């Protein structure tokens, strides 16, 4: 796959069904590791996706006009929280996630956010490796679970000095 063939654009409400499908297909192989409630929130249905589009930007990654990846963000003070990031298994390993993260970082820098952060589960090894490769480091704050599914927070400073979090997410705020 050529990264030049991958297009990143803002999602519209009309994309909600496709985004929900990407989330489901991307995470279903891990379903047994989530609690039922944690999985339900992670794979967001179309209504939840539309709500997220109204709360902050949601992007889609397209390959040959088909949505193969997605990620969203929401501002929290001087920080940008990345959520709902997923890439179809058939598109993994081809730079889709990296291209999404680069796009989100450009967005964050243009708007002068001091840092980006996200929450992930310890069993998403490939995603964690991508985040670490992209400069995210495990943080010592944030929720430890999502409906009893284990979580931890990772962050990336966008300033010269390490960012000091002003907002610490609670489990119910991670969705």
N, C-alpha and C positions, 0 to 999 in steps of 0.2 A: 504494500500500500504506500502510495506517495503522499506525504503530509500536505503537499500542495493541493491535493484533491479533497482535503478536509476543510470544510467551511464552518466557521463558528458564527452564530447569529443569535440575537435575542429571541426567546420563545414568545409565542403569542398564545392566548387562550385556546386557539384552534389546535395547538400542538399538545394539549394536555393529555389526550388519550395515548398518543405516541410516546410521550415522556413517561407516563405511568407504565406503559408496556416495557420500555427500556429498563426502568427501575425494577420491575418484577423479574424480567429475564436475567438481569445482571446479578440479582441477589438470591434467586430461588435456590441455587446450588448451596447456599449457606443457611437456608431456612431452618434446618434442624438445630443450628447453633444459636438461634434467636429464641426468645420467648414469643408466644403467639402475638402479644401486643407490640413487642419491639419490632417484629417483622412487619406487622401491619403498618406501623408508622414509617418504617424504613422504605417500604415500597410504595408509599403514597398513591392513592387512587386519583383519578382525573379531577375530582372536586378539590382534593388537597393540593394538587399541582396548580390548579387555577388560583387557589388562595395564595400560594407561594408566589405566583407571578404578580399578584397584587401587592405583596409585601416587599418585594425586592426583585432585582433582575434574576431571570433564569435564562440560561443559554442552552442551545442545542449544538451538537456537533453533527454535521451532515457529511455523508459520503455518497456521492451519486444521488443527491437529493433525498436520501433516506436518513432519518435520525438514528445515529449509532451511539450517541453519548449525550450526557446532560450534566449540568451543575447549576446550582443556585447560590445566591448570596443575600445576606441581609446585614444592614449596618447596625452596629451597636457602639455608639459614641465614636471614638477614633479607631475602632476596629471593624473589620469586615469578616463576618462569619460565613464560611463556605458550607453548604449543606446540599444533600441530595445529589452527590456526584456519583455517576454510574456510566459504565461503558459496556456495550453488548459484548458477551464473551467472544463472538466471532470477530470483533474489531480490536480486542485487547492486544497489547504488544506492538502496536503500530503507531504509537505516539498520540492517540486521541486524547487520553487523560492529560498528558503533558501539554498539549495544545490548549485544552480547556483551562488548565491552571495558569499558563502564560497569559491567556486572555483575561482571566480574572485578576491576575496581578497587575496587568496594565490598567484595568478598570480601577483597582484600588489605588494605585499610584497617581493616576490622573485626578482622583478625588481626595488625595492627601491623607489616606488612612495610614495609621502608624503601624498596623500589623494586620495579618490575616490569621484566622484560627478555624479549626474544625474539630469535630468529635468523630472518632472511629472506634470500631470494635477490634480487640486484639487478634481476632482470627482472620482479618482481611489482610493477609501478608503482602499480597501484591500491591494493594492500595497504600499500605504503610510504607513499603519500599519506594513507591512513586513519590509520596509526600516527603520522605527523607531526602531522596535525590533532588527534590525541588527546594530543599532548604528548611522544611518544617522540622521542628524538634518537639519531643514530648514535653508537655507542660505539667506543672505540679498542682494544677487547679482544674476545676471543671467537674462535670458530673461523672460519677463512677459507674452509672448504669442507666439504661433506657428500658423501663419496665422490666427490670431484673436481667437484661442483657448487658454484659460488661461493656464499658466504654472508657476511653481516655481522650484527652484533648491534646492537640498538636497545634503549634503556632509558628509563624514566620514573621520576624520583624521586618518592616519596610523602611526603618530608619537606621542611622548609624549606631545608635545605642539600643540595647535590648528594651523592648516595650514593656511597660509595667501595666498589667491588665487593670482596667477600671471597671470592667463588667465581667463577672464570673457566672457562666451559665449554670443554671440549675437543671436537673434532669427533665423537668416538665417543659423547659424552654427549648430543648433540643428536639426538633421535629422537622 
